[in-house]
Amino acid sequence: MPVGNTSTAEEKETLVITEKPFQLIVWNDEVNTFEWVIETLEEVCGHTHEQAEQCAYIIHFKGKYAVKQGEYDELKPQCDAITERGIGATIEIMVD
């Protein structure tokens, strides 16, 4: 690789491809029922009942779970809708 600040089109393309998407994390608590979390994931995230149920169990046993991945602008309204229902949720950048 050349020394200096030279940049090729290939390097720029690689930078775009390797940008990290975000993940929507839902957090466990001792307040919300499984049913409420499942219903929320179905309505807000578009999960099937089975997907939402599996996510709820993982959230319960692991303390948190990334229920959806994507771009920040896509996940932000969903995160807001989940927190408006009294369920803890955050958006985090994905790590390798």
N, CA, C and O atoms as a printed pandas DataFrame, in Angstrom:
     atom_number atom_name residue_name chain_id  residue_number  x_coord  y_coord  z_coord
0              1         N          MET        A               1    0.852   -1.174    0.000
1              2        CA          MET        A               1    0.000    0.000    0.000
2              3         C          MET        A               1    0.895    1.232    0.000
3              4         O          MET        A               1    1.893    1.255    0.719
4              5         N          PRO        A               2    0.567    2.259   -0.787
5              6        CA          PRO        A               2    1.383    3.465   -0.845
6              7         C          PRO        A               2    1.369    4.212    0.485
7              8         O          PRO        A               2    0.387    4.180    1.226
8              9         N          VAL        A               3    2.459    4.872    0.763
9             10        CA          VAL        A               3    2.567    5.685    1.969
10            11         C          VAL        A               3    1.976    7.060    1.674
11            12         O          VAL        A               3    2.120    7.572    0.564
12            13         N          GLY        A               4    1.309    7.661    2.663
13            14        CA          GLY        A               4    0.743    8.995    2.477
14            15         C          GLY        A               4   -0.767    8.976    2.582
15            16         O          GLY        A               4   -1.357    8.006    3.058
16            17         N          ASN        A               5   -1.382   10.043    2.138
17            18        CA          ASN        A               5   -2.822   10.193    2.262
18            19         C          ASN        A               5   -3.554    9.919    0.955
19            20         O          ASN        A               5   -4.646   10.443    0.737
20            21         N          THR        A               6   -2.971    9.114    0.095
21            22        CA          THR        A               6   -3.642    8.810   -1.166
22            23         C          THR        A               6   -4.816    7.879   -0.893
23            24         O          THR        A               6   -4.787    7.087    0.049
24            25         N          SER        A               7   -5.839    7.981   -1.718
25            26        CA          SER        A               7   -7.049    7.189   -1.528
26            27         C          SER        A               7   -7.545    6.719   -2.883
27            28         O          SER        A               7   -7.638    7.506   -3.825
28            29         N          THR        A               8   -7.856    5.460   -2.977
29            30        CA          THR        A               8   -8.362    4.930   -4.241
30            31         C          THR        A               8   -9.870    4.746   -4.151
31            32         O          THR        A               8  -10.444    4.741   -3.062
32            33         N          ALA        A               9  -10.500    4.594   -5.305
33            34        CA          ALA        A               9  -11.943    4.364   -5.342
34            35         C          ALA        A               9  -12.297    3.073   -4.610
35            36         O          ALA        A               9  -13.334    2.989   -3.952
36            37         N          GLU        A              10  -11.428    2.067   -4.729
37            38        CA          GLU        A              10  -11.679    0.797   -4.051
38            39         C          GLU        A              10  -11.700    0.969   -2.537
39            40         O          GLU        A              10  -12.560    0.401   -1.863
40            41         N          GLU        A              11  -10.769    1.740   -1.996
41            42        CA          GLU        A              11  -10.734    1.981   -0.560
42            43         C          GLU        A              11  -11.989    2.710   -0.102
43            44         O          GLU        A              11  -12.552    2.371    0.938
44            45         N          LYS        A              12  -12.433    3.702   -0.858
45            46        CA          LYS        A              12  -13.633    4.449   -0.490
46            47         C          LYS        A              12  -14.848    3.542   -0.490
47            48         O          LYS        A              12  -15.688    3.637    0.405
48            49         N          GLU        A              13  -14.956    2.671   -1.473
49            50        CA          GLU        A              13  -16.088    1.749   -1.547
50            51         C          GLU        A              13  -16.084    0.817   -0.336
51            52         O          GLU        A              13  -17.137    0.537    0.236
52            53         N          THR        A              14  -14.927    0.346    0.047
53            54        CA          THR        A              14  -14.817   -0.532    1.198
54            55         C          THR        A              14  -15.264    0.175    2.467
55            56         O          THR        A              14  -15.924   -0.434    3.309
56            57         N          LEU        A              15  -14.922    1.433    2.618
57            58        CA          LEU        A              15  -15.339    2.186    3.792
58            59         C          LEU        A              15  -16.860    2.272    3.872
59            60         O          LEU        A              15  -17.427    2.154    4.958
60            61         N          VAL        A              16  -17.512    2.472    2.763
61            62        CA          VAL        A              16  -18.969    2.556    2.746
62            63         C          VAL        A              16  -19.578    1.209    3.112
63            64         O          VAL        A              16  -20.526    1.149    3.895
64            65         N          ILE        A              17  -19.049    0.143    2.558
65            66        CA          ILE        A              17  -19.584   -1.194    2.792
66            67         C          ILE        A              17  -19.415   -1.610    4.247
67            68         O          ILE        A              17  -20.284   -2.293    4.789
68            69         N          THR        A              18  -18.323   -1.220    4.892
69            70        CA          THR        A              18  -18.048   -1.668    6.253
70            71         C          THR        A              18  -18.627   -0.751    7.326
71            72         O          THR        A              18  -18.361   -0.961    8.509
72            73         N          GLU        A              19  -19.409    0.258    6.948
73            74        CA          GLU        A              19  -20.055    1.078    7.966
74            75         C          GLU        A              19  -20.925    0.189    8.835
75            76         O          GLU        A              19  -21.576   -0.729    8.335
76            77         N          LYS        A              20  -20.938    0.453   10.124
77            78        CA          LYS        A              20  -21.677   -0.382   11.058
78            79         C          LYS        A              20  -23.146    0.017   11.117
79            80         O          LYS        A              20  -23.460    1.187   11.338
80            81         N          PRO        A              21  -24.044   -0.937   10.923
81            82        CA          PRO        A              21  -25.453   -0.635   11.152
82            83         C          PRO        A              21  -25.738   -0.605   12.651
83            84         O          PRO        A              21  -24.865   -0.903   13.466
84            85         N          PHE        A              22  -26.925   -0.254   12.990
85            86        CA          PHE        A              22  -27.325   -0.130   14.385
86            87         C          PHE        A              22  -28.235   -1.287   14.772
87            88         O          PHE        A              22  -28.778   -1.984   13.915
88            89         N          GLN        A              23  -28.390   -1.476   16.072
89            90        CA          GLN        A              23  -29.306   -2.490   16.568
90            91         C          GLN        A              23  -30.203   -1.885   17.637
91            92         O          GLN        A              23  -29.778   -1.045   18.430
92            93         N          LEU        A              24  -31.438   -2.327   17.639
93            94        CA          LEU        A              24  -32.435   -1.896   18.608
94            95         C          LEU        A              24  -32.419   -2.899   19.757
95            96         O          LEU        A              24  -32.761   -4.068   19.582
96            97         N          ILE        A              25  -32.021   -2.431   20.920
97            98        CA          ILE        A              25  -31.897   -3.276   22.103
98            99         C          ILE        A              25  -33.115   -3.068   22.994
99           100         O          ILE        A              25  -33.483   -1.931   23.291
100          101         N          VAL        A              26  -33.736   -4.155   23.418
101          102        CA          VAL        A              26  -34.815   -4.101   24.399
102          103         C          VAL        A              26  -34.273   -4.699   25.690
103          104         O          VAL        A              26  -33.633   -5.750   25.682
104          105         N          TRP        A              27  -34.538   -4.011   26.804
105          106        CA          TRP        A              27  -33.984   -4.359   28.104
106          107         C          TRP        A              27  -35.024   -5.048   28.983
107          108         O          TRP        A              27  -36.215   -4.743   28.915
108          109         N          ASN        A              28  -34.562   -5.971   29.798
109          110        CA          ASN        A              28  -35.425   -6.658   30.757
110          111         C          ASN        A              28  -35.757   -5.730   31.921
111          112         O          ASN        A              28  -34.970   -4.853   32.277
112          113         N          ASP        A              29  -36.919   -5.935   32.498
113          114        CA          ASP        A              29  -37.293   -5.238   33.723
114          115         C          ASP        A              29  -38.194   -6.152   34.537
115          116         O          ASP        A              29  -38.538   -7.250   34.098
116          117         N          GLU        A              30  -38.563   -5.707   35.695
117          118        CA          GLU        A              30  -39.430   -6.513   36.566
118          119         C          GLU        A              30  -40.861   -5.990   36.553
119          120         O          GLU        A              30  -41.655   -6.343   37.425
120          121         N          VAL        A              31  -41.197   -5.158   35.580
121          122        CA          VAL        A              31  -42.502   -4.503   35.549
122          123         C          VAL        A              31  -43.397   -5.061   34.438
123          124         O          VAL        A              31  -44.543   -5.436   34.684
124          125         N          ASN        A              32  -42.868   -5.110   33.225
125          126        CA          ASN        A              32  -43.675   -5.477   32.066
126          127         C          ASN        A              32  -43.831   -6.990   31.944
127          128         O          ASN        A              32  -42.905   -7.756   32.213
128          129         N          THR        A              33  -45.031   -7.396   31.529
129          130        CA          THR        A              33  -45.312   -8.821   31.360
130          131         C          THR        A              33  -44.765   -9.321   30.024
131          132         O          THR        A              33  -44.504   -8.537   29.111
132          133         N          PHE        A              34  -44.598  -10.635   29.929
133          134        CA          PHE        A              34  -44.198  -11.239   28.663
134          135         C          PHE        A              34  -45.200  -10.867   27.582
135          136         O          PHE        A              34  -44.818  -10.533   26.462
136          137         N          GLU        A              35  -46.478  -10.927   27.917
137          138        CA          GLU        A              35  -47.528  -10.646   26.938
138          139         C          GLU        A              35  -47.401   -9.235   26.368
139          140         O          GLU        A              35  -47.567   -9.028   25.166
140          141         N          TRP        A              36  -47.103   -8.260   27.242
141          142        CA          TRP        A              36  -46.987   -6.873   26.803
142          143         C          TRP        A              36  -45.766   -6.686   25.901
143          144         O          TRP        A              36  -45.841   -5.982   24.894
144          145         N          VAL        A              37  -44.664   -7.302   26.252
145          146        CA          VAL        A              37  -43.455   -7.213   25.430
146          147         C          VAL        A              37  -43.692   -7.885   24.077
147          148         O          VAL        A              37  -43.312   -7.347   23.037
148          149         N          ILE        A              38  -44.313   -9.048   24.095
149          150        CA          ILE        A              38  -44.602   -9.763   22.849
150          151         C          ILE        A              38  -45.515   -8.928   21.952
151          152         O          ILE        A              38  -45.240   -8.761   20.763
152          153         N          GLU        A              39  -46.591   -8.409   22.518
153          154        CA          GLU        A              39  -47.514   -7.567   21.742
154          155         C          GLU        A              39  -46.800   -6.347   21.166
155          156         O          GLU        A              39  -47.030   -5.974   20.016
156          157         N          THR        A              40  -45.941   -5.733   21.960
157          158        CA          THR        A              40  -45.198   -4.557   21.507
158          159         C          THR        A              40  -44.280   -4.907   20.339
159          160         O          THR        A              40  -44.250   -4.182   19.345
160          161         N          LEU        A              41  -43.539   -5.994   20.442
161          162        CA          LEU        A              41  -42.632   -6.383   19.369
162          163         C          LEU        A              41  -43.391   -6.720   18.087
163          164         O          LEU        A              41  -42.913   -6.432   16.990
164          165         N          GLU        A              42  -44.554   -7.322   18.219
165          166        CA          GLU        A              42  -45.377   -7.614   17.047
166          167         C          GLU        A              42  -45.853   -6.320   16.381
167          168         O          GLU        A              42  -45.740   -6.159   15.166
168          169         N          GLU        A              43  -46.385   -5.402   17.191
169          170        CA          GLU        A              43  -46.982   -4.182   16.647
170          171         C          GLU        A              43  -45.942   -3.155   16.190
171          172         O          GLU        A              43  -46.115   -2.520   15.150
172          173         N          VAL        A              44  -44.886   -2.993   16.947
173          174        CA          VAL        A              44  -43.905   -1.950   16.645
174          175         C          VAL        A              44  -42.841   -2.427   15.651
175          176         O          VAL        A              44  -42.473   -1.696   14.732
176          177         N          CYS        A              45  -42.356   -3.640   15.836
177          178        CA          CYS        A              45  -41.252   -4.146   15.013
178          179         C          CYS        A              45  -41.706   -5.046   13.873
179          180         O          CYS        A              45  -40.904   -5.397   13.007
180          181         N          GLY        A              46  -42.971   -5.423   13.862
181          182        CA          GLY        A              46  -43.465   -6.288   12.804
182          183         C          GLY        A              46  -43.059   -7.740   12.958
183          184         O          GLY        A              46  -43.066   -8.488   11.981
184          185         N          HIS        A              47  -42.702   -8.154   14.170
185          186        CA          HIS        A              47  -42.325   -9.543   14.414
186          187         C          HIS        A              47  -43.559  -10.443   14.342
187          188         O          HIS        A              47  -44.673  -10.016   14.646
188          189         N          THR        A              48  -43.343  -11.683   13.940
189          190        CA          THR        A              48  -44.398  -12.682   14.076
190          191         C          THR        A              48  -44.545  -12.982   15.566
191          192         O          THR        A              48  -43.694  -12.601   16.370
192          193         N          HIS        A              49  -45.622  -13.661   15.926
193          194        CA          HIS        A              49  -45.813  -14.003   17.339
194          195         C          HIS        A              49  -44.662  -14.870   17.844
195          196         O          HIS        A              49  -44.183  -14.683   18.962
196          197         N          GLU        A              50  -44.224  -15.811   17.023
197          198        CA          GLU        A              50  -43.137  -16.711   17.428
198          199         C          GLU        A              50  -41.827  -15.944   17.624
199          200         O          GLU        A              50  -41.101  -16.180   18.590
200          201         N          GLN        A              51  -41.530  -15.024   16.699
201          202        CA          GLN        A              51  -40.304  -14.219   16.829
202          203         C          GLN        A              51  -40.361  -13.378   18.105
203          204         O          GLN        A              51  -39.398  -13.328   18.870
204          205         N          ALA        A              52  -41.492  -12.726   18.322
205          206        CA          ALA        A              52  -41.642  -11.861   19.489
206          207         C          ALA        A              52  -41.532  -12.658   20.784
207          208         O          ALA        A              52  -40.932  -12.193   21.753
208          209         N          GLU        A              53  -42.105  -13.846   20.800
209          210        CA          GLU        A              53  -42.046  -14.695   21.983
210          211         C          GLU        A              53  -40.607  -15.132   22.279
211          212         O          GLU        A              53  -40.168  -15.107   23.429
212          213         N          GLN        A              54  -39.881  -15.529   21.236
213          214        CA          GLN        A              54  -38.483  -15.916   21.422
214          215         C          GLN        A              54  -37.653  -14.740   21.932
215          216         O          GLN        A              54  -36.826  -14.903   22.829
216          217         N          CYS        A              55  -37.874  -13.558   21.359
217          218        CA          CYS        A              55  -37.153  -12.360   21.811
218          219         C          CYS        A              55  -37.447  -12.084   23.277
219          220         O          CYS        A              55  -36.533  -11.777   24.042
220          221         N          ALA        A              56  -38.708  -12.189   23.680
221          222        CA          ALA        A              56  -39.094  -11.914   25.066
222          223         C          ALA        A              56  -38.380  -12.851   26.035
223          224         O          ALA        A              56  -37.927  -12.419   27.095
224          225         N          TYR        A              57  -38.276  -14.127   25.681
225          226        CA          TYR        A              57  -37.575  -15.073   26.551
226          227         C          TYR        A              57  -36.079  -14.762   26.629
227          228         O          TYR        A              57  -35.484  -14.839   27.704
228          229         N          ILE        A              58  -35.483  -14.417   25.512
229          230        CA          ILE        A              58  -34.057  -14.058   25.525
230          231         C          ILE        A              58  -33.848  -12.803   26.367
231          232         O          ILE        A              58  -32.916  -12.743   27.169
232          233         N          ILE        A              59  -34.708  -11.800   26.191
233          234        CA          ILE        A              59  -34.615  -10.568   26.993
234          235         C          ILE        A              59  -34.695  -10.916   28.473
235          236         O          ILE        A              59  -33.915  -10.409   29.278
236          237         N          HIS        A              60  -35.627  -11.771   28.826
237          238        CA          HIS        A              60  -35.822  -12.153   30.232
238          239         C          HIS        A              60  -34.593  -12.839   30.816
239          240         O          HIS        A              60  -34.160  -12.508   31.920
240          241         N          PHE        A              61  -34.038  -13.783   30.087
241          242        CA          PHE        A              61  -32.935  -14.579   30.633
242          243         C          PHE        A              61  -31.563  -13.943   30.469
243          244         O          PHE        A              61  -30.674  -14.181   31.287
244          245         N          LYS        A              62  -31.372  -13.133   29.421
245          246        CA          LYS        A              62  -30.067  -12.505   29.173
246          247         C          LYS        A              62  -30.000  -11.058   29.671
247          248         O          LYS        A              62  -28.908  -10.506   29.811
248          249         N          GLY        A              63  -31.147  -10.441   29.938
249          250        CA          GLY        A              63  -31.159   -9.063   30.426
250          251         C          GLY        A              63  -31.389   -8.037   29.333
251          252         O          GLY        A              63  -31.843   -6.926   29.608
252          253         N          LYS        A              64  -31.079   -8.399   28.098
253          254        CA          LYS        A              64  -31.313   -7.519   26.953
254          255         C          LYS        A              64  -31.171   -8.344   25.687
255          256         O          LYS        A              64  -30.610   -9.440   25.693
256          257         N          TYR        A              65  -31.701   -7.783   24.585
257          258        CA          TYR        A              65  -31.570   -8.487   23.308
258          259         C          TYR        A              65  -31.759   -7.503   22.170
259          260         O          TYR        A              65  -32.596   -6.602   22.233
260          261         N          ALA        A              66  -30.956   -7.697   21.120
261          262        CA          ALA        A              66  -31.090   -6.882   19.912
262          263         C          ALA        A              66  -32.241   -7.457   19.088
263          264         O          ALA        A              66  -32.080   -8.482   18.425
264          265         N          VAL        A              67  -33.395   -6.802   19.129
265          266        CA          VAL        A              67  -34.593   -7.323   18.481
266          267         C          VAL        A              67  -34.673   -6.958   17.005
267          268         O          VAL        A              67  -35.460   -7.538   16.257
268          269         N          LYS        A              68  -33.846   -5.984   16.584
269          270        CA          LYS        A              68  -33.875   -5.563   15.184
270          271         C          LYS        A              68  -32.569   -4.857   14.847
271          272         O          LYS        A              68  -31.946   -4.235   15.708
272          273         N          GLN        A              69  -32.159   -4.962   13.578
273          274        CA          GLN        A              69  -30.957   -4.284   13.091
274          275         C          GLN        A              69  -31.334   -3.420   11.907
275          276         O          GLN        A              69  -32.281   -3.724   11.183
276          277         N          GLY        A              70  -30.590   -2.341   11.709
277          278        CA          GLY        A              70  -30.841   -1.486   10.558
278          279         C          GLY        A              70  -30.196   -0.128   10.709
279          280         O          GLY        A              70  -29.294    0.064   11.524
280          281         N          GLU        A              71  -30.667    0.798    9.921
281          282        CA          GLU        A              71  -30.164    2.168    9.969
282          283         C          GLU        A              71  -30.802    2.913   11.141
283          284         O          GLU        A              71  -31.927    2.614   11.544
284          285         N          TYR        A              72  -30.075    3.877   11.674
285          286        CA          TYR        A              72  -30.545    4.635   12.833
286          287         C          TYR        A              72  -31.907    5.277   12.574
287          288         O          TYR        A              72  -32.800    5.203   13.418
288          289         N          ASP        A              73  -32.063    5.901   11.417
289          290        CA          ASP        A              73  -33.311    6.603   11.099
290          291         C          ASP        A              73  -34.503    5.665   11.029
291          292         O          ASP        A              73  -35.635    6.088   11.262
292          293         N          GLU        A              74  -34.268    4.402   10.713
293          294        CA          GLU        A              74  -35.332    3.395   10.682
294          295         C          GLU        A              74  -35.681    2.923   12.095
295          296         O          GLU        A              74  -36.851    2.710   12.415
296          297         N          LEU        A              75  -34.662    2.761   12.932
297          298        CA          LEU        A              75  -34.852    2.200   14.263
298          299         C          LEU        A              75  -35.325    3.221   15.296
299          300         O          LEU        A              75  -35.989    2.846   16.262
300          301         N          LYS        A              76  -35.000    4.492   15.115
301          302        CA          LYS        A              76  -35.327    5.516   16.111
302          303         C          LYS        A              76  -36.824    5.606   16.402
303          304         O          LYS        A              76  -37.198    5.616   17.575
304          305         N          PRO        A              77  -37.701    5.673   15.395
305          306        CA          PRO        A              77  -39.140    5.728   15.715
306          307         C          PRO        A              77  -39.633    4.465   16.422
307          308         O          PRO        A              77  -40.529    4.537   17.263
308          309         N          GLN        A              78  -39.058    3.317   16.089
309          310        CA          GLN        A              78  -39.447    2.080   16.756
310          311         C          GLN        A              78  -38.982    2.087   18.209
311          312         O          GLN        A              78  -39.715    1.657   19.099
312          313         N          CYS        A              79  -37.776    2.570   18.449
313          314        CA          CYS        A              79  -37.252    2.680   19.808
314          315         C          CYS        A              79  -38.148    3.607   20.634
315          316         O          CYS        A              79  -38.490    3.297   21.775
316          317         N          ASP        A              80  -38.519    4.735   20.053
317          318        CA          ASP        A              80  -39.395    5.688   20.747
318          319         C          ASP        A              80  -40.748    5.062   21.065
319          320         O          ASP        A              80  -41.277    5.251   22.161
320          321         N          ALA        A              81  -41.310    4.318   20.114
321          322        CA          ALA        A              81  -42.612    3.677   20.322
322          323         C          ALA        A              81  -42.544    2.639   21.439
323          324         O          ALA        A              81  -43.486    2.501   22.219
324          325         N          ILE        A              82  -41.436    1.912   21.515
325          326        CA          ILE        A              82  -41.275    0.912   22.574
326          327         C          ILE        A              82  -41.164    1.586   23.930
327          328         O          ILE        A              82  -41.811    1.163   24.888
328          329         N          THR        A              83  -40.349    2.635   24.021
329          330        CA          THR        A              83  -40.183    3.312   25.316
330          331         C          THR        A              83  -41.463    4.027   25.740
331          332         O          THR        A              83  -41.734    4.149   26.935
332          333         N          GLU        A              84  -42.250    4.501   24.779
333          334        CA          GLU        A              84  -43.537    5.123   25.110
334          335         C          GLU        A              84  -44.494    4.119   25.734
335          336         O          GLU        A              84  -45.436    4.513   26.422
336          337         N          ARG        A              85  -44.273    2.840   25.507
337          338        CA          ARG        A              85  -45.096    1.775   26.092
338          339         C          ARG        A              85  -44.536    1.322   27.448
339          340         O          ARG        A              85  -45.030    0.361   28.037
340          341         N          GLY        A              86  -43.513    2.012   27.933
341          342        CA          GLY        A              86  -42.963    1.701   29.249
342          343         C          GLY        A              86  -41.923    0.598   29.266
343          344         O          GLY        A              86  -41.601    0.066   30.328
344          345         N          ILE        A              87  -41.396    0.251   28.111
345          346        CA          ILE        A              87  -40.388   -0.803   28.001
346          347         C          ILE        A              87  -39.045   -0.142   27.671
347          348         O          ILE        A              87  -38.978    0.722   26.797
348          349         N          GLY        A              88  -37.997   -0.540   28.355
349          350        CA          GLY        A              88  -36.680    0.037   28.116
350          351         C          GLY        A              88  -36.110   -0.401   26.776
351          352         O          GLY        A              88  -36.076   -1.589   26.459
352          353         N          ALA        A              89  -35.666    0.573   25.998
353          354        CA          ALA        A              89  -35.064    0.272   24.697
354          355         C          ALA        A              89  -34.028    1.330   24.366
355          356         O          ALA        A              89  -34.178    2.499   24.720
356          357         N          THR        A              90  -32.979    0.905   23.684
357          358        CA          THR        A              90  -31.919    1.813   23.232
358          359         C          THR        A              90  -31.474    1.403   21.844
359          360         O          THR        A              90  -31.773    0.306   21.372
360          361         N          ILE        A              91  -30.753    2.307   21.200
361          362        CA          ILE        A              91  -30.148    1.997   19.893
362          363         C          ILE        A              91  -28.647    2.036   20.096
363          364         O          ILE        A              91  -28.106    2.994   20.648
364          365         N          GLU        A              92  -27.982    0.990   19.646
365          366        CA          GLU        A              92  -26.530    0.908   19.770
366          367         C          GLU        A              92  -25.927    0.560   18.421
367          368         O          GLU        A              92  -26.561   -0.087   17.587
368          369         N          ILE        A              93  -24.693    1.000   18.225
369          370        CA          ILE        A              93  -23.984    0.614   17.002
370          371         C          ILE        A              93  -23.529   -0.823   17.169
371          372         O          ILE        A              93  -23.097   -1.225   18.249
372          373         N          MET        A              94  -23.628   -1.591   16.100
373          374        CA          MET        A              94  -23.213   -2.995   16.173
374          375         C          MET        A              94  -21.702   -3.074   16.243
375          376         O          MET        A              94  -20.995   -2.290   15.609
376          377         N          VAL        A              95  -21.217   -4.023   17.015
377          378        CA          VAL        A              95  -19.775   -4.259   17.116
378          379         C          VAL        A              95  -19.479   -5.652   16.602
379          380         O          VAL        A              95  -20.324   -6.546   16.660
380          381         N          ASP        A              96  -18.270   -5.822   16.100
381          382        CA          ASP        A              96  -17.864   -7.141   15.598
382          383         C          ASP        A              96  -17.556   -8.077   16.724
383          384         O          ASP        A              96  -17.197   -9.230   16.488
